[in-house]
Amino acid sequence: MRAVGEYGMRFTIISLMIGAVVLVTTGALMDWWWLMGIGAWMLITAGLLEMIYRP
């Protein structure tokens, strides 16, 4: 059985990954490096959270 707080963390990780994909794709299409950079940092954050809070 999973802890109650784990569902909130899973939602946060998924939201960060979806946001990163959107920002990187938009940044690549518009040729805005700063937007791609923000998306990359969001992806890094999601990866670190996934490694730290793995069940």
All heavy atoms as TSV, in Angstrom:
chain	resi	resn	atom	element	x	y	z
A	1	MET	N	N	0.839	-1.179	0.000
A	1	MET	CA	C	0.000	0.000	0.000
A	1	MET	C	C	0.886	1.244	0.000
A	1	MET	O	O	1.898	1.297	0.677
A	1	MET	CB	C	-0.894	-0.023	1.223
A	1	MET	CG	C	-1.914	1.049	1.235
A	1	MET	SD	S	-3.098	0.721	2.541
A	1	MET	CE	C	-4.235	1.979	2.195
A	2	ARG	N	N	0.486	2.225	-0.770
A	2	ARG	CA	C	1.300	3.446	-0.887
A	2	ARG	C	C	0.891	4.479	0.156
A	2	ARG	O	O	-0.251	4.535	0.590
A	2	ARG	CB	C	1.120	4.056	-2.265
A	2	ARG	CG	C	1.683	3.196	-3.344
A	2	ARG	CD	C	1.537	3.862	-4.655
A	2	ARG	NE	N	2.167	3.020	-5.670
A	2	ARG	CZ	C	2.650	3.470	-6.790
A	2	ARG	NH1	N	2.578	4.730	-7.080
A	2	ARG	NH2	N	3.202	2.652	-7.653
A	3	ALA	N	N	1.851	5.303	0.514
A	3	ALA	CA	C	1.573	6.381	1.452
A	3	ALA	C	C	0.747	7.460	0.766
A	3	ALA	O	O	0.778	7.618	-0.456
A	3	ALA	CB	C	2.887	6.968	1.960
A	4	VAL	N	N	0.000	8.204	1.545
A	4	VAL	CA	C	-0.885	9.234	0.997
A	4	VAL	C	C	-0.083	10.331	0.310
A	4	VAL	O	O	-0.447	10.816	-0.752
A	4	VAL	CB	C	-1.765	9.831	2.123
A	4	VAL	CG1	C	-2.625	10.955	1.592
A	4	VAL	CG2	C	-2.631	8.755	2.741
A	5	GLY	N	N	1.041	10.726	0.857
A	5	GLY	CA	C	1.861	11.792	0.287
A	5	GLY	C	C	2.527	11.417	-1.021
A	5	GLY	O	O	2.943	12.276	-1.781
A	6	GLU	N	N	2.629	10.122	-1.306
A	6	GLU	CA	C	3.304	9.689	-2.524
A	6	GLU	C	C	2.514	10.073	-3.776
A	6	GLU	O	O	3.090	10.345	-4.817
A	6	GLU	CB	C	3.517	8.185	-2.486
A	6	GLU	CG	C	4.355	7.677	-3.624
A	6	GLU	CD	C	4.622	6.200	-3.505
A	6	GLU	OE1	O	4.638	5.686	-2.378
A	6	GLU	OE2	O	4.816	5.585	-4.546
A	7	TYR	N	N	1.187	10.083	-3.689
A	7	TYR	CA	C	0.384	10.467	-4.840
A	7	TYR	C	C	0.622	11.917	-5.222
A	7	TYR	O	O	0.677	12.252	-6.392
A	7	TYR	CB	C	-1.098	10.228	-4.566
A	7	TYR	CG	C	-1.439	8.762	-4.457
A	7	TYR	CD1	C	-1.794	8.203	-3.236
A	7	TYR	CD2	C	-1.375	7.947	-5.570
A	7	TYR	CE1	C	-2.095	6.874	-3.144
A	7	TYR	CE2	C	-1.671	6.599	-5.480
A	7	TYR	CZ	C	-2.034	6.066	-4.261
A	7	TYR	OH	O	-2.321	4.743	-4.159
A	8	GLY	N	N	0.793	12.784	-4.243
A	8	GLY	CA	C	1.088	14.185	-4.514
A	8	GLY	C	C	2.453	14.358	-5.157
A	8	GLY	O	O	2.624	15.168	-6.066
A	9	MET	N	N	3.432	13.571	-4.721
A	9	MET	CA	C	4.762	13.658	-5.297
A	9	MET	C	C	4.762	13.117	-6.723
A	9	MET	O	O	5.402	13.667	-7.611
A	9	MET	CB	C	5.762	12.881	-4.432
A	9	MET	CG	C	7.188	13.071	-4.872
A	9	MET	SD	S	7.728	14.802	-4.953
A	9	MET	CE	C	7.658	15.259	-3.253
A	10	ARG	N	N	4.019	12.031	-6.973
A	10	ARG	CA	C	3.926	11.472	-8.322
A	10	ARG	C	C	3.305	12.490	-9.262
A	10	ARG	O	O	3.752	12.668	-10.386
A	10	ARG	CB	C	3.087	10.182	-8.280
A	10	ARG	CG	C	2.886	9.510	-9.597
A	10	ARG	CD	C	4.141	8.970	-10.194
A	10	ARG	NE	N	4.800	8.063	-9.284
A	10	ARG	CZ	C	6.035	7.620	-9.463
A	10	ARG	NH1	N	6.729	7.971	-10.501
A	10	ARG	NH2	N	6.584	6.816	-8.590
A	11	PHE	N	N	2.259	13.182	-8.802
A	11	PHE	CA	C	1.623	14.223	-9.611
A	11	PHE	C	C	2.590	15.357	-9.909
A	11	PHE	O	O	2.638	15.876	-11.021
A	11	PHE	CB	C	0.376	14.759	-8.890
A	11	PHE	CG	C	-0.310	15.860	-9.626
A	11	PHE	CD1	C	-1.071	15.587	-10.744
A	11	PHE	CD2	C	-0.178	17.175	-9.197
A	11	PHE	CE1	C	-1.711	16.610	-11.433
A	11	PHE	CE2	C	-0.810	18.198	-9.882
A	11	PHE	CZ	C	-1.577	17.920	-11.000
A	12	THR	N	N	3.400	15.738	-8.931
A	12	THR	CA	C	4.385	16.804	-9.119
A	12	THR	C	C	5.426	16.412	-10.160
A	12	THR	O	O	5.772	17.204	-11.037
A	12	THR	CB	C	5.083	17.122	-7.779
A	12	THR	OG1	O	4.099	17.493	-6.826
A	12	THR	CG2	C	6.082	18.240	-7.934
A	13	ILE	N	N	5.912	15.180	-10.080
A	13	ILE	CA	C	6.928	14.715	-11.028
A	13	ILE	C	C	6.362	14.668	-12.441
A	13	ILE	O	O	6.996	15.128	-13.398
A	13	ILE	CB	C	7.470	13.344	-10.595
A	13	ILE	CG1	C	8.273	13.489	-9.301
A	13	ILE	CG2	C	8.322	12.715	-11.682
A	13	ILE	CD1	C	8.649	12.176	-8.646
A	14	ILE	N	N	5.153	14.141	-12.585
A	14	ILE	CA	C	4.531	14.062	-13.912
A	14	ILE	C	C	4.266	15.456	-14.465
A	14	ILE	O	O	4.491	15.723	-15.653
A	14	ILE	CB	C	3.242	13.223	-13.845
A	14	ILE	CG1	C	3.602	11.755	-13.592
A	14	ILE	CG2	C	2.426	13.354	-15.128
A	14	ILE	CD1	C	2.430	10.870	-13.304
A	15	SER	N	N	3.825	16.370	-13.622
A	15	SER	CA	C	3.576	17.744	-14.066
A	15	SER	C	C	4.865	18.424	-14.521
A	15	SER	O	O	4.873	19.138	-15.533
A	15	SER	CB	C	2.955	18.561	-12.932
A	15	SER	OG	O	1.723	18.025	-12.558
A	16	LEU	N	N	5.939	18.210	-13.788
A	16	LEU	CA	C	7.225	18.785	-14.185
A	16	LEU	C	C	7.702	18.222	-15.518
A	16	LEU	O	O	8.219	18.953	-16.368
A	16	LEU	CB	C	8.280	18.523	-13.106
A	16	LEU	CG	C	8.257	19.435	-11.889
A	16	LEU	CD1	C	9.188	18.899	-10.814
A	16	LEU	CD2	C	8.642	20.844	-12.273
A	17	MET	N	N	7.509	16.928	-15.730
A	17	MET	CA	C	7.955	16.310	-16.985
A	17	MET	C	C	7.130	16.809	-18.172
A	17	MET	O	O	7.681	17.099	-19.234
A	17	MET	CB	C	7.886	14.794	-16.871
A	17	MET	CG	C	8.887	14.239	-15.890
A	17	MET	SD	S	8.791	12.470	-15.750
A	17	MET	CE	C	10.146	12.028	-16.817
A	18	ILE	N	N	5.824	16.921	-17.989
A	18	ILE	CA	C	4.973	17.432	-19.068
A	18	ILE	C	C	5.315	18.887	-19.371
A	18	ILE	O	O	5.426	19.291	-20.531
A	18	ILE	CB	C	3.488	17.260	-18.706
A	18	ILE	CG1	C	3.113	15.779	-18.716
A	18	ILE	CG2	C	2.592	18.032	-19.674
A	18	ILE	CD1	C	1.731	15.486	-18.181
A	19	GLY	N	N	5.504	19.679	-18.317
A	19	GLY	CA	C	5.884	21.080	-18.513
A	19	GLY	C	C	7.220	21.215	-19.215
A	19	GLY	O	O	7.404	22.088	-20.067
A	20	ALA	N	N	8.164	20.348	-18.878
A	20	ALA	CA	C	9.480	20.389	-19.520
A	20	ALA	C	C	9.381	20.072	-20.999
A	20	ALA	O	O	10.007	20.745	-21.829
A	20	ALA	CB	C	10.423	19.399	-18.832
A	21	VAL	N	N	8.584	19.077	-21.343
A	21	VAL	CA	C	8.418	18.729	-22.753
A	21	VAL	C	C	7.790	19.877	-23.524
A	21	VAL	O	O	8.231	20.218	-24.634
A	21	VAL	CB	C	7.571	17.440	-22.889
A	21	VAL	CG1	C	7.146	17.210	-24.318
A	21	VAL	CG2	C	8.337	16.249	-22.365
A	22	VAL	N	N	6.791	20.507	-22.937
A	22	VAL	CA	C	6.131	21.638	-23.597
A	22	VAL	C	C	7.096	22.801	-23.782
A	22	VAL	O	O	7.177	23.395	-24.871
A	22	VAL	CB	C	4.886	22.077	-22.791
A	22	VAL	CG1	C	4.336	23.396	-23.295
A	22	VAL	CG2	C	3.815	21.000	-22.852
A	23	LEU	N	N	7.853	23.140	-22.747
A	23	LEU	CA	C	8.770	24.276	-22.838
A	23	LEU	C	C	9.918	24.021	-23.807
A	23	LEU	O	O	10.285	24.911	-24.586
A	23	LEU	CB	C	9.320	24.623	-21.458
A	23	LEU	CG	C	8.340	25.286	-20.499
A	23	LEU	CD1	C	9.010	25.529	-19.151
A	23	LEU	CD2	C	7.804	26.574	-21.059
A	24	VAL	N	N	10.478	22.820	-23.784
A	24	VAL	CA	C	11.586	22.517	-24.690
A	24	VAL	C	C	11.099	22.513	-26.136
A	24	VAL	O	O	11.765	23.050	-27.031
A	24	VAL	CB	C	12.254	21.175	-24.313
A	24	VAL	CG1	C	13.195	20.705	-25.387
A	24	VAL	CG2	C	12.984	21.315	-22.991
A	25	THR	N	N	9.930	21.935	-26.377
A	25	THR	CA	C	9.390	21.905	-27.740
A	25	THR	C	C	9.074	23.305	-28.240
A	25	THR	O	O	9.429	23.672	-29.368
A	25	THR	CB	C	8.113	21.038	-27.786
A	25	THR	OG1	O	8.428	19.741	-27.297
A	25	THR	CG2	C	7.575	20.945	-29.192
A	26	THR	N	N	8.431	24.103	-27.409
A	26	THR	CA	C	8.110	25.473	-27.800
A	26	THR	C	C	9.373	26.291	-28.015
A	26	THR	O	O	9.476	27.062	-28.967
A	26	THR	CB	C	7.226	26.147	-26.731
A	26	THR	OG1	O	6.067	25.342	-26.512
A	26	THR	CG2	C	6.810	27.531	-27.152
A	27	GLY	N	N	10.347	26.127	-27.122
A	27	GLY	CA	C	11.612	26.840	-27.274
A	27	GLY	C	C	12.354	26.459	-28.540
A	27	GLY	O	O	12.951	27.309	-29.206
A	28	ALA	N	N	12.297	25.180	-28.907
A	28	ALA	CA	C	12.971	24.734	-30.130
A	28	ALA	C	C	12.266	25.278	-31.372
A	28	ALA	O	O	12.916	25.677	-32.340
A	28	ALA	CB	C	13.019	23.211	-30.176
A	29	LEU	N	N	10.942	25.301	-31.335
A	29	LEU	CA	C	10.196	25.811	-32.492
A	29	LEU	C	C	10.354	27.321	-32.668
A	29	LEU	O	O	10.405	27.817	-33.785
A	29	LEU	CB	C	8.709	25.454	-32.353
A	29	LEU	CG	C	8.358	23.976	-32.493
A	29	LEU	CD1	C	6.882	23.756	-32.209
A	29	LEU	CD2	C	8.736	23.453	-33.863
A	30	MET	N	N	10.422	28.041	-31.552
A	30	MET	CA	C	10.537	29.497	-31.613
A	30	MET	C	C	11.989	29.978	-31.606
A	30	MET	O	O	12.243	31.168	-31.718
A	30	MET	CB	C	9.809	30.129	-30.418
A	30	MET	CG	C	8.351	29.743	-30.339
A	30	MET	SD	S	7.403	30.510	-31.605
A	30	MET	CE	C	6.572	31.730	-30.665
A	31	ASP	N	N	12.916	29.032	-31.431
A	31	ASP	CA	C	14.343	29.329	-31.353
A	31	ASP	C	C	14.665	30.266	-30.190
A	31	ASP	O	O	15.439	31.211	-30.322
A	31	ASP	CB	C	14.851	29.921	-32.674
A	31	ASP	CG	C	16.358	29.796	-32.813
A	31	ASP	OD1	O	16.908	28.845	-32.221
A	31	ASP	OD2	O	16.967	30.635	-33.490
A	32	TRP	N	N	14.021	29.973	-29.048
A	32	TRP	CA	C	14.265	30.713	-27.809
A	32	TRP	C	C	15.053	29.808	-26.866
A	32	TRP	O	O	14.520	28.891	-26.261
A	32	TRP	CB	C	12.958	31.119	-27.139
A	32	TRP	CG	C	12.205	32.187	-27.861
A	32	TRP	CD1	C	12.658	32.988	-28.841
A	32	TRP	CD2	C	10.840	32.559	-27.635
A	32	TRP	NE1	N	11.676	33.844	-29.253
A	32	TRP	CE2	C	10.553	33.603	-28.530
A	32	TRP	CE3	C	9.856	32.116	-26.768
A	32	TRP	CZ2	C	9.309	34.205	-28.579
A	32	TRP	CZ3	C	8.624	32.717	-26.818
A	32	TRP	CH2	C	8.359	33.760	-27.709
A	33	TRP	N	N	16.347	30.097	-26.732
A	33	TRP	CA	C	17.214	29.264	-25.920
A	33	TRP	C	C	16.877	29.337	-24.445
A	33	TRP	O	O	17.011	28.351	-23.724
A	33	TRP	CB	C	18.675	29.663	-26.149
A	33	TRP	CG	C	19.161	29.207	-27.486
A	33	TRP	CD1	C	19.197	29.933	-28.640
A	33	TRP	CD2	C	19.630	27.914	-27.818
A	33	TRP	NE1	N	19.673	29.168	-29.663
A	33	TRP	CE2	C	19.949	27.911	-29.184
A	33	TRP	CE3	C	19.822	26.744	-27.087
A	33	TRP	CZ2	C	20.448	26.804	-29.838
A	33	TRP	CZ3	C	20.310	25.634	-27.732
A	33	TRP	CH2	C	20.617	25.675	-29.089
A	34	TRP	N	N	16.429	30.491	-23.984
A	34	TRP	CA	C	16.115	30.633	-22.563
A	34	TRP	C	C	14.931	29.758	-22.174
A	34	TRP	O	O	14.891	29.196	-21.073
A	34	TRP	CB	C	15.859	32.094	-22.202
A	34	TRP	CG	C	14.688	32.717	-22.912
A	34	TRP	CD1	C	14.705	33.339	-24.124
A	34	TRP	CD2	C	13.339	32.752	-22.464
A	34	TRP	NE1	N	13.443	33.762	-24.456
A	34	TRP	CE2	C	12.583	33.429	-23.459
A	34	TRP	CE3	C	12.691	32.308	-21.326
A	34	TRP	CZ2	C	11.217	33.639	-23.343
A	34	TRP	CZ3	C	11.324	32.524	-21.214
A	34	TRP	CH2	C	10.603	33.183	-22.207
A	35	LEU	N	N	13.969	29.582	-23.079
A	35	LEU	CA	C	12.811	28.738	-22.788
A	35	LEU	C	C	13.218	27.262	-22.765
A	35	LEU	O	O	12.747	26.491	-21.927
A	35	LEU	CB	C	11.722	28.980	-23.825
A	35	LEU	CG	C	10.315	28.508	-23.479
A	35	LEU	CD1	C	9.833	29.182	-22.209
A	35	LEU	CD2	C	9.371	28.800	-24.615
A	36	MET	N	N	14.113	26.895	-23.668
A	36	MET	CA	C	14.622	25.519	-23.655
A	36	MET	C	C	15.439	25.264	-22.394
A	36	MET	O	O	15.417	24.155	-21.849
A	36	MET	CB	C	15.463	25.241	-24.903
A	36	MET	CG	C	14.633	25.199	-26.152
A	36	MET	SD	S	15.413	24.646	-27.683
A	36	MET	CE	C	17.097	24.976	-27.529
A	37	GLY	N	N	16.152	26.264	-21.924
A	37	GLY	CA	C	16.924	26.119	-20.690
A	37	GLY	C	C	16.045	25.900	-19.474
A	37	GLY	O	O	16.336	25.065	-18.618
A	38	ILE	N	N	14.940	26.639	-19.396
A	38	ILE	CA	C	13.998	26.447	-18.291
A	38	ILE	C	C	13.399	25.047	-18.352
A	38	ILE	O	O	13.263	24.364	-17.329
A	38	ILE	CB	C	12.897	27.528	-18.330
A	38	ILE	CG1	C	13.493	28.900	-18.038
A	38	ILE	CG2	C	11.790	27.208	-17.331
A	38	ILE	CD1	C	12.543	30.048	-18.253
A	39	GLY	N	N	13.046	24.596	-19.556
A	39	GLY	CA	C	12.516	23.250	-19.714
A	39	GLY	C	C	13.522	22.184	-19.323
A	39	GLY	O	O	13.174	21.171	-18.718
A	40	ALA	N	N	14.788	22.404	-19.648
A	40	ALA	CA	C	15.830	21.444	-19.276
A	40	ALA	C	C	15.984	21.363	-17.761
A	40	ALA	O	O	16.127	20.274	-17.197
A	40	ALA	CB	C	17.151	21.831	-19.927
A	41	TRP	N	N	15.939	22.510	-17.090
A	41	TRP	CA	C	16.043	22.498	-15.631
A	41	TRP	C	C	14.831	21.845	-14.983
A	41	TRP	O	O	14.954	21.184	-13.945
A	41	TRP	CB	C	16.245	23.910	-15.080
A	41	TRP	CG	C	17.675	24.331	-15.176
A	41	TRP	CD1	C	18.213	25.253	-16.015
A	41	TRP	CD2	C	18.770	23.802	-14.419
A	41	TRP	NE1	N	19.566	25.322	-15.826
A	41	TRP	CE2	C	19.937	24.455	-14.845
A	41	TRP	CE3	C	18.870	22.841	-13.423
A	41	TRP	CZ2	C	21.182	24.164	-14.304
A	41	TRP	CZ3	C	20.120	22.559	-12.884
A	41	TRP	CH2	C	21.262	23.225	-13.332
A	42	MET	N	N	13.664	22.000	-15.595
A	42	MET	CA	C	12.477	21.312	-15.077
A	42	MET	C	C	12.629	19.802	-15.222
A	42	MET	O	O	12.248	19.045	-14.328
A	42	MET	CB	C	11.219	21.786	-15.811
A	42	MET	CG	C	10.759	23.166	-15.407
A	42	MET	SD	S	9.333	23.724	-16.341
A	42	MET	CE	C	8.068	22.637	-15.737
A	43	LEU	N	N	13.201	19.358	-16.327
A	43	LEU	CA	C	13.424	17.930	-16.545
A	43	LEU	C	C	14.461	17.389	-15.557
A	43	LEU	O	O	14.295	16.291	-15.016
A	43	LEU	CB	C	13.881	17.690	-17.979
A	43	LEU	CG	C	13.985	16.248	-18.425
A	43	LEU	CD1	C	12.632	15.569	-18.354
A	43	LEU	CD2	C	14.527	16.179	-19.832
A	44	ILE	N	N	15.501	18.154	-15.296
A	44	ILE	CA	C	16.508	17.753	-14.311
A	44	ILE	C	C	15.878	17.641	-12.927
A	44	ILE	O	O	16.122	16.683	-12.187
A	44	ILE	CB	C	17.690	18.747	-14.314
A	44	ILE	CG1	C	18.476	18.608	-15.617
A	44	ILE	CG2	C	18.589	18.532	-13.096
A	44	ILE	CD1	C	19.467	19.731	-15.850
A	45	THR	N	N	15.038	18.612	-12.569
A	45	THR	CA	C	14.368	18.588	-11.273
A	45	THR	C	C	13.456	17.375	-11.148
A	45	THR	O	O	13.440	16.711	-10.109
A	45	THR	CB	C	13.544	19.877	-11.084
A	45	THR	OG1	O	14.403	21.007	-11.220
A	45	THR	CG2	C	12.878	19.906	-9.730
A	46	ALA	N	N	12.706	17.070	-12.196
A	46	ALA	CA	C	11.828	15.900	-12.168
A	46	ALA	C	C	12.640	14.612	-12.017
A	46	ALA	O	O	12.249	13.704	-11.267
A	46	ALA	CB	C	10.978	15.845	-13.437
A	47	GLY	N	N	13.763	14.529	-12.693
A	47	GLY	CA	C	14.615	13.348	-12.574
A	47	GLY	C	C	15.186	13.179	-11.176
A	47	GLY	O	O	15.226	12.068	-10.638
A	48	LEU	N	N	15.618	14.274	-10.582
A	48	LEU	CA	C	16.154	14.201	-9.220
A	48	LEU	C	C	15.071	13.819	-8.215
A	48	LEU	O	O	15.312	13.012	-7.311
A	48	LEU	CB	C	16.787	15.535	-8.834
A	48	LEU	CG	C	18.110	15.865	-9.512
A	48	LEU	CD1	C	18.551	17.281	-9.154
A	48	LEU	CD2	C	19.172	14.855	-9.122
A	49	LEU	N	N	13.883	14.388	-8.369
A	49	LEU	CA	C	12.782	14.026	-7.472
A	49	LEU	C	C	12.413	12.556	-7.634
A	49	LEU	O	O	12.096	11.875	-6.653
A	49	LEU	CB	C	11.557	14.903	-7.739
A	49	LEU	CG	C	11.620	16.329	-7.210
A	49	LEU	CD1	C	10.394	17.108	-7.668
A	49	LEU	CD2	C	11.713	16.338	-5.703
A	50	GLU	N	N	12.442	12.063	-8.861
A	50	GLU	CA	C	12.131	10.659	-9.093
A	50	GLU	C	C	13.158	9.753	-8.414
A	50	GLU	O	O	12.802	8.727	-7.841
A	50	GLU	CB	C	12.100	10.379	-10.597
A	50	GLU	CG	C	11.802	8.957	-10.957
A	50	GLU	CD	C	10.392	8.519	-10.619
A	50	GLU	OE1	O	9.480	9.376	-10.601
A	50	GLU	OE2	O	10.199	7.318	-10.372
A	51	MET	N	N	14.429	10.139	-8.466
A	51	MET	CA	C	15.455	9.318	-7.815
A	51	MET	C	C	15.362	9.378	-6.295
A	51	MET	O	O	15.574	8.373	-5.626
A	51	MET	CB	C	16.850	9.785	-8.264
A	51	MET	CG	C	17.196	9.370	-9.648
A	51	MET	SD	S	18.929	9.642	-10.080
A	51	MET	CE	C	19.068	11.404	-9.951
A	52	ILE	N	N	15.033	10.531	-5.751
A	52	ILE	CA	C	14.985	10.690	-4.307
A	52	ILE	C	C	13.738	10.054	-3.706
A	52	ILE	O	O	13.798	9.379	-2.682
A	52	ILE	CB	C	15.052	12.192	-3.927
A	52	ILE	CG1	C	16.433	12.739	-4.282
A	52	ILE	CG2	C	14.754	12.394	-2.444
A	52	ILE	CD1	C	16.528	14.246	-4.178
A	53	TYR	N	N	12.579	10.246	-4.337
A	53	TYR	CA	C	11.322	9.788	-3.777
A	53	TYR	C	C	10.816	8.500	-4.418
A	53	TYR	O	O	9.622	8.260	-4.462
A	53	TYR	CB	C	10.259	10.877	-3.922
A	53	TYR	CG	C	10.515	12.045	-3.015
A	53	TYR	CD1	C	11.051	13.217	-3.503
A	53	TYR	CD2	C	10.244	11.957	-1.654
A	53	TYR	CE1	C	11.304	14.296	-2.676
A	53	TYR	CE2	C	10.489	13.022	-0.823
A	53	TYR	CZ	C	11.023	14.184	-1.334
A	53	TYR	OH	O	11.269	15.230	-0.513
A	54	ARG	N	N	11.714	7.672	-4.923
A	54	ARG	CA	C	11.314	6.397	-5.514
A	54	ARG	C	C	10.758	5.487	-4.433
A	54	ARG	O	O	11.368	5.329	-3.372
A	54	ARG	CB	C	12.509	5.737	-6.173
A	54	ARG	CG	C	12.131	4.462	-6.903
A	54	ARG	CD	C	13.292	3.863	-7.588
A	54	ARG	NE	N	13.851	4.833	-8.518
A	54	ARG	CZ	C	14.949	4.639	-9.205
A	54	ARG	NH1	N	15.638	3.548	-9.044
A	54	ARG	NH2	N	15.390	5.552	-10.037
A	55	PRO	N	N	9.616	4.858	-4.679
A	55	PRO	CA	C	9.016	3.981	-3.648
A	55	PRO	C	C	9.818	2.705	-3.420
A	55	PRO	O	O	10.513	2.226	-4.241
A	55	PRO	CB	C	7.637	3.646	-4.191
A	55	PRO	CG	C	7.665	3.969	-5.625
A	55	PRO	CD	C	8.787	4.943	-5.839
